[in-house]
């Protein structure tokens, strides 16, 4: 579609926006990294602060990157502290409501019980194209959580769950942006 800007001005704008996007993603990833590496007497305050700033940068990435992609596939895995695979799976976001103009799609995974009766688990998630050849984004340690045993039962159990779309105030806020 022709516009009233010289080609050199368009190229400069695109270059500047691409650099802004790269810088914003780097800053977001650095905040997330330091979120997990905080320690010492101010651990909790720094942990929360870095997490808040990482979330803000993620919103900015969405706004700056604003481009349409085909419905991505969400590939996820849960690992224990020794990197042993506890559970994994994948789902196409097309069936969960991703449309041609979708920029964000908050999702929720509900489980009836965790994959271990106890232990510390790490969630990794990747957004890929439909055949898994192109990785759009990876979330290492997207969540780390601890499951405490309620009785003497321990060991592996099956992880059954349901994916659903989660409409949240954040999603509405991003859609208005």
Secondary structure, 3 states (H helix, E strand, C coil): CCCCCCHHHHHHHHHHHHHHHHHHHHHHHHHHHHHHHCCCCCHHHHHHHHHHHHHHHHHHHHHHHCCCCCCCEEEEEEEECCCCEEEEEEEEHHHHCCCCCCCCCCEEEEECCCCECCEEEEEEEEEECCCCCCEEEEEEEEEEEEECCCCCCCCECCCCEEEEECCCHHHHHHHHC
